[in-house]
Amino acid sequence: MPSRRQLLTTGVLSGAALLIPSPASAARAAAAAVAAQKLDATKIHKYKTRLPIPAAMPAVSRKGGTDHYAVAVRQFRQQILPPGLPKTTVWGYGSAAHGGTFGYPARTIEARVDRPVEVTWINGLVDGKGRARPHLLPVDQTLHWANPAGGAGHQDLPAHLTSTPRQYTGPVPIVTHVHGAHATEEADGYPTAWYLPHADLPRGFAAAGSDYAAMREKAESYGARWRPGEAVFRYDNDQAPGTLWYHDHTLGLTRLNVYAGPVGFYLLRGGDGDLPEGTLPGPAPRPDDPDGTRYYEIPLVIQDRSFRRDGSLYYPDSRSQFHDAFAGPYAPVSDIAPVWNPAYLADTVVVNGRTWPQLTVEPRRYRFRVLNGSNSRSFILKIAAGATAPRPATAAVPFWQIGSDGGWLRTPVRLDQLLLGPGERADVIVDFTGLKEDTALYMINEAPDVPYAAGTLGTDYQAANPATTGQVMKLLVVGLRGRDTSVPPEHLTLPAATPLPDSAASWRVLLDELPSAALTGVNHRVAMLGTVAPDRTQTHLRWHDAPTEKPVPGRSETWEILNFTDHSHTVHLHQVQFEVISRQPFGIPPKPRPAEAWESGRKDTVLAHSGEVTRVKAVFDLPGRFVWHCHMLEHEDNEMMRPILVA
């Protein structure tokens, strides 16, 4: 008899359930092929390269009270692995007018509170002859994705397939989302407002997504001009200072586009809600800094990646490379996608575009803006005296967290470790004062090498491999140069955010993962969101289903997020910075647990743990269409994203 989960799923294939053929021989062959081409992460030398510090993105102009940028995505080769190993072909953002500014990660857009920024985002994924480039990574055309080959009117819909498709080699769509920005709908990076590069396209291809024209029309109503292969987004920056970031958000391709490299920080400063100049460690990179400038505020993009022996990025090109080694049959014969993997945790840690780099630090305070930019991996970061110390390791130096995604915490929080799910950020101070020259410290990772599921290290999960993904970067103390005039973190008084009003309504939503409805014993078919009714009836919904969450502009509303899966998910709401209220296990009568101390500030991404309801409070005030989704990008790309209609 079908399970409850099978009965709830949508798109069930008709007929009797298929029996799975034995995948053993095919799985062995696939594993052997992968082993032959992959670079063994244990053979990559650590701490041989200096940590790069992303510079500031140059503006086109700063006239008329607005900062104007022209930012393109291009393909290039970069030394990500240590010298002596091949360079890696990646994508990255850079200033279209300054060819030397392209990098992975991208340069930082430095913005000021209440000073607008206008960015012309350009799809520059063309070769030297102006021809559109194919993707670096394997595209799964059986998903609900951008599907440019569907043509005008049929893009953004699953392809009609009679057999499992070959690799997609067509042009790549992009649309950029500034994660955490209080932006209007046309500037939010709506997943179906993507666009291809301005190039000769294959016959019948759609040049843009199904919502591109509507978003362009709205933007042009206030003077912006969108040309083919471009979109012009305006950010009013009418929010508190915070650690934002930008990345691609194309329907069904986000996991691949982000993995290929285009990410960068968008740091918002100033206004009445900021601290006075000189209070915190600095400076941070600024435009036109001379060579050799020393920085004491440093952005850190921490990600996991895998590589082939030739230096190229490795990402699984078959579902058979997932842990269940399922070798088919695949869609459309069954309901299992042939390429999509439910979660990919790579075997190498990359910080600011280098594998296991080293940073020299003086015996003084540093401010680190930390982003977990991984697809599906959570990090539990700790600074230890030894790279391979037994886990859990003793913290040699604490973190003082002063901010999170969208601004300041209520008060500085001393932490031995930082927990960051995919998409989350932490603004921290690390005080190296008093450490002797040549002291070596290591930032390590004690989260697991599988999707994080909360609990206690050693009891509920095992730490990441200490030889590879359990290490992040090295910190080597050098001599002090000049005085540190910043305020010790324990003495800081942080600007207080205005509390959100009492909630006037609530949305009760779910996270779930469904097994195959056609194959016996195959899990992880699709990741879905949905609703939970007052009588506890669960309704699973796909991206194309009508919006069920319709916030009223200006009204404070609670989102109750119920996680029915066996691991944690990071949930991201667009447009807003919310307050985390509480978490509570299902069916447990005691009072809910309040938000963690490091969640006391405004956030836009929250860890929702297995078997719990996570409550956040938000005020949407910009009308239009937005989205909410899981920020495990593999999940987002296979239905774990839903529209929000603010009206």
N, C-alpha and C positions, 0 to 999 in steps of 0.2 A: 504494500500500500504506500502511495506517495507520502513523503514527510510533509509537515506543516510548511516548511520553507519551500518545498517544491510546488505546493499548491499556491503559495503566495506569489511566485515569480511570474514575470510577464514574458511574453514571447516564447512560451513552451512549445517545443517541437511536437507535432502530432505523431501518433503511432506509439508502438511499444518502445520501452527504453532499450537503447543499444547496449550490447555487451562490449566491454573494452577489450581490444586485442592485447595480448601480452606485449608490453613495451620494452621488455628487457634488452633484446638484441639491438633495437634501434637506439635505446637510451645509452647503451654501452658505446655504440659507434659515435653518437653525438658527443658523449663525454670525452672520448679519445680525440675527436676532431678539435674540440674546444681546448683541451690540454695542449695540443700541438701548436695552437696559434696564440694562446694567452701567455703574457709575460708573468712569470712567477713573482708575486709580490714580495716574497721573502728574499728575493735576489736583488731588490732595488735598494741601493745604499741610502741610508738615512742621514739627514743633517749635513748634506754636502753642498746645499745651496742656501743662499741668503733669502729670507722672507721678503718678497716684493711688497711694497706698500703702494696701493693704487693712488695715482695722482688725481687732481681735480679735473673734471671735464671742462675744456674751454668752451666758453659761450660764443655764439655768433655776434651778439650785441647785447647791451644792457640799457638800451634806450627806451624812453617812454614809460619808465617805471616797471618794466617787465624784462626778465632775463630770457633771451631767445637762444635755443640750442638746435642744431641739426645733427641728429645722432643716427648712424646707420649700423646695420649688422652686416659683417663681412666675414669671409673665410680667410684664414692665414695659418701659418705654422708657428708654434711656440715651444720653447724648451720647458716642458712641464716635468719630465723625468730628469734625473741628475745628468750633468755633462758626461758624455761618453755613450749615452743611450740616445736613440733617435728622437728628433722633434716630433711633436704631435700636431696634426691638423685639427683645428678647432674653429668655432665661430665666436665672435665677440662684438660688442658695441664699441664705437669710437666716434669722434667728431668727423663728420663728412668732409669738412674743410681742412682737416689735419691728419694726413695719412699715418703719421707716427703715433697716433693716440689709440689705436685699436689694440685691445688686449683682453685676456681672460684671467681674472674677472675684469670688467670694464672700469673706466675711471669713475670717480664719484661725482654725482651732481650735487653741488653745494647750494642749498636753497635757504631763503630767509622767510620767517613767519610773516604772513600778510604781504609778501612781495611775489606777484605771480611769476610762474615759469611757463614758457611755451616751448614745447619740443616738437620738432618735425622728425618723426620716427620713420626711417627709410629702410625698406627691405633691399639690402645690397647684396643678396646672395646670388651674384652673377660672376662669371669668369672674366678673364681679360678681354674676351671678345664680346662681352655683353650677353652671353647666353646664360639662362637660368641654371643654377647648380642643383644637383640632386641632394638628397639628405645624406649625411655622414652615417646615419644609423638606420636600422631596419624599421620600416613603417608597417603597421598592421592595418590593412585596408578593410578588415572585417569589423572594426570598431565603428562606433558612431563618431565620425571624425570630420575634419574640414572637407575632405574629398573634392579637391579642385577638378578632378577628372569627371565628376558628375555633371559639370556644365552649369550654366546659368539656370537657376530654378531647382537644381537637384544637388547643389553643393550642400554641405553640412548635414547630409543624410547618409545612412549606411548604404554602401554600394549593393546593387542587385547582382549577386554572384551565383554562378552555377557550379563553380569549382573553387578550390582554395587558390587565392590569387598569388601571382609571382610578386617579387619585390617591386615596390613603387619607386620609379626613377624620375618622376616628374618634378616640377619646381616646388619650392617649399614656402608655405604660407607662414606669416608671423603677425602678431599683434601684441604690443607691449603693455603690460600692467605695472603701474607703480604700486607695489604692495604696501598697503597701509594708508594710501592717500585718500583724503576727503575730496573726491573728484566726481564731477558730473558724469552721466552715463556715457556720453560720447568720448570722454577722455579716460574711461576706466579700463580699457582693454577688453571689451566684451568678446567672448570666445568665438562668436560667429561674425565678428567685424574684421577678420583677418584680410590680408592682401598679399598677392604674389609680387615678385620684383617686376619692375618695368622692363620687360624683355620680350623677345619673340616667344610666345607660349604655344604649346601643342594645340592643334586644332580641337575646338570644342571645350577646352578648359575654361572654368570660371576664373576670372582675374581677381575676384574678391569674394568674401563671405556674404551670406544672405543678409546680414545686418550692416554691412559696410556703407551702403548708400544712405541709409537712414541716419547713421551716425555722422557721416560726412555732411549731409544736409543740415543737421542741427548745428554742427561746428561752423559751417559756412554762414549760418544766420547771424553770427556775431563777428564775422570778418575773416575767419581762418580760410585758407585755400588749400585743398588737398589735391595733389597731383597723383597720377598713376604710380603705384608702388610706394605710396607714402600715406601717412596720417598725421594730422597736427593736433596735439593734445595740449590743453591749457590746465595748469594746476594753480589754484588760487592760494594754496598753502595757508588756508584759514583754519589752522589747527595748532595744537601744541607742538613744540620742538620734539623730535623723535628720530628713531633709527629706521628709516624706510629702505626699501630696495626695489629694483626693477628687473623684470624678467618677462619672457614670452608667456602668452596665455592662450594659444591657439587650441581650438576644440580638438581633442583627441591626439594632440601632438606635443602637449606641454612637457611631458616627461622627456621626450627626445630632444626637443629644442633647448630646454634648460641644460640637459646633460651635455649637449654639444658645446656649451660655454657662455651664451649671452646672459650674464647677470651683472648687476652692479649696485652699489649703494646710492641712496638718495637721502642725504642727511639734511634735516630741517633744523635750523637754529634761530635764535633771537626771539624778539617779542617780550612781552611782560612776563611770560612763563619760563624764561630762561635764567640761568645763573650768570652773575657778572663775569666779564672777561677775566681770566686768570684764576678763577676759583678752582677749576678742574685742570688736570694735566693737559698740556698742549705745547706746541701747536699741532693741528692736523694739516694734511696737505692742502695747499692753496694754489690757485692758478699762478703760473710763472715763478714758482719757487726755484731758487738757484740750486744747482747740483750740490749735494752734500748736506742739504737741510736735514736736521735731526728732528724726528717727530716723536711726540709723547702721547698723542692720541692716534691710535692705529686701528683701522678697520680690518676684521678677520672674517673672510668667507671660508667656512670649513665645509668640505664636501667629500664624498667618497666616489672614486672612479676606478675603473679597471682598464688595462692596456693590453694590446697585442705586442708581439715581439718586435714588430716594425715601428712601434711607438704610437700607433693609431689607437683611438678610443675603442674599447671593447664594451659592447652591450649585447645581451642575448638576442639572437635572431630566430629563436624557436621556443615554443612553450616546453619542448622536451628538455630544456636546460633549467627549468624550475625544479624545486626540490622533489616534486612528485614524478618527474621524468616522463610526463604524459606524452606519448608519441603519436597521438591521433586515434581516431579520425577527427579532423578539424572542420571548422565552419567552411562552407555551409552544410557539409554532410552532418556535422554535429553542431552543438552550440558552444564549443570551446574555440576561442580565437587561436590561430596558429602561431602568432609571434608574441602577443602580449603576455607579460609575466606579472603576476599579482603583486609582487614587490621585488625590487632589485636592490640588494645591498652589495656594493662592490668591495674589492679587497685591498684598496690603497687609499690613504687619506691625502687629500690635496688641500693646501691652505694658500689662499691668494694665488692660485694657479701654479703651485709648485708642490711636488710630493715631499712630505716630511721635511719642511724647511727649518732653518735656524734663525732666531732673532737675537741680536745682542741687546742687552738692556743695562741701563745704569742703575746704581743703587738709589732709586727714587721711585716716585709713583708714575704709573702709566694708566691711561684710559684706553680700554679695548672695546670696540663696537663689534660684537660677535654675532654672526649670522650662521645658522644651520641651513645651508643651501643645498642639502642632499635631497635626492628624490624620495627615499623612504626610510633612511637611517636616522635614528635618534642618537644624540650624544649625551653622555654624562662626563663632563670635563672636570679635570682635577689637575692641580700643579703638584707634582711629586718630585722627590729627590732622585728617583731612578726610573728609567724608561720601562723596565720590565719588572718592577717591584711586585710582589705578590698582591693580588687583588682581594679585597679592597685595599688600596694603598693609603698610606698616611699622607694627608695634605701638608706639603712643606710651606706653602704660602696660601692664604685664603683669597677668595674673590670678595670684593665689596660691590654688590650689585646696587646701582643707583637708578637704573631705568630698564624698561622692557620694550615691547614693540612700539608703543605710541607715546612714550613720554616717561616722566619721572615716577619712581615709586614714592610711597608716602614718606618713607624714611630709608636710609641706607641699610642693607641687609648683609651681614657677614655670612659667607657660605664656604664650606669646604669643597663643594662641587656645584656645577651648573648643569641642570637638565634642560636640554633644548630639543624639541621635536622639529621635524622638517618645517621650515618657514619661520620659526620663532627666532627672536633676537634678544640679546642681553647687553646692556650698557654697564660695564664693570670697571672698577679701579683695582689694580693689583699693585701693592706696595712692596717694592724690592729694597726699601731703605734698610741699611745696616748689613746687607749681604756682602760677603767678601768677593773681591775680583776673582774671576775664573770659576766661581760657583756655577755648576751646571744644574739646571732644573728642566723638567719635562712636563709639557701639557699632555696628559694621557686621556683615554676614553674608557670608561667602565660600563657603558651601555652594552647590550648584547649584539651579536652578529645576526640577529633575527629581528623582526619588528618588535619594538618595545611594548611591554605589557605591564609596566609598573611592578611593584613588589620589592623584594629585598635581594640584593646581590648575594649569590651563593646558595640561596634558598629557592627563590622563584626564577632566577635566570643566572646564566654565566656571563662573565664579562667578555668583551671583545678580545680577539686573539692578541695577547701582549706583544707578539712579534710583528704584527702588521696593524690592523685596524684599532688596536688598543693604544697606539701611539699617534700623536697629532703633530707636535712640533717641539723643538728644543729652545730653551731660553738660557743664554750664556751671559753672565754678569761681567761687565767691563768697568773701567774707571769712570767716576762721576765727572761730568762736564758742566760746570755751572750749578747754581742753586736751584732747588725745587721750591717754588713759592706757592704751589697749589695747597689747598686745604686738605688735611687728613680726612679720609672718607668718614670716619666715625664722628667727626665734628661738623659734617655737612648738614645744613637745613635745606631740604629740597622744596622747590615750588609746589604748592598744593594744587591739584586739579579740582575743579568744581565737581562735587558729587552729582551723578545723574539723578533725576527725579525718581520717585517711587514708581514702580512698574504699574502700568495701567492695562496691560494685556500680556498674553504669552503665546508662544509657538512651541508646540511639542513635536520634535522631529527625531528621526532615527538614523543610525548607521548600521549597515548590515552587509554581509557578504553571502552570496547565494551559490549553491553547488549546481552542477549540471542538472538540467531537467530532462536530459535525454540519455545520459551515460551513467551507468551504475558506479557509484563510488568515486566520482571525480568532483573534488571541491574547487572552490575559487574560480567560478565561472565569471562572475561579475560583482563589482562593489557598488552598493546602492544606498541612496538616501530615501527618505519618505516621511510619513507622518504617523503619529500615534494618537488615536482618538481617546476621549475621556473614558470610554469603556475598554481601553487598552487594545483595540483593534489596530493592527499594523497595516499600513498601505505602502508598498514599495513603489517608487516612482523613478522614471528615467528622465534624462535631460530634456527630451522633447515634450514631456507631459506639461500641462498648463501649470503656471505658478500656484503654489498653495500657501506660500508665505508672502503676505501683502502688508508690510508695515505701513502704519499711518504716519505721514511726515510730522516730526516734532513730538511724537508720543514715545514715552519710555516703555520698552517692551522686554520681557524676559524670553530668552530662548532656552528651552529645556532639551538637551541633546542626549538621547538614550543610545548607548553603544551596546549592540547585541553581538558584536564580534568577539574574538578571543584575544585581541590586542588593542593597544591604544591607537588613536588617530588624532592628528592635528586638524582642527576645524577652523576655517578662515571665512569670515564675513567681509564682503567688500563694502566700501564706502565708510564704514564706521570704525571707531576705536571704542571697545566695550569694556565693561567692568566684569571681572570674574566674581561670581557670587558664592558658589558652593559646589560640592560634589557629594553624591550619596549613592551607596550601593542599592541595587534594586531590592525592594521588599524589606528594607531594614528600617525598623521604627525609630532608632535614635536620631538625634538632630543631625542635619547634614554637616559635613566638614567645611569650614570656611576656606576661601581661597588661600593658596600658599603665600607666604610672606613675600616671595619674589613675584607674585602676581598682583600686588596691591596697586600698581599703576594701570594705565589704560593699555589694552591689548587688542590685537586684531586676529590673533591665532591662538587657539587654546588646545591643550592636550585633553582629550576625552577618553577616559580609561574604560576598559572592558567591564561590562556588568554594572555600569554606573550611569546615573544621570548627572550631567554637567550643566550648570546654570550660569548663563551670562546675561547681562542687561545692556541694551543698546538703544540709541536714539537715531533713527534714520531721518534726515531732513532734506535730502535732495531727491526730487521725484525722478522716476525712470526705471529702467531695467538694470539689475545688477545680479550678482551670483553669490552663492555660498557653496563651499565644497570642502572635501578632505584635501589637505595639503601633502599627503603622500601621493606624489604625482602619478604613479601608476594607477592609483584608485581614481583620481580625478579624471584621468583619460578614458576610463571605462565606466561611465555613468555615475560616479560618486560626485556629481556636481548638479546643482539645481538653480533655476532662475528665482530671483526675488523681484517682485513688482512693488515699487514704492509709489503710492498714488493716493 
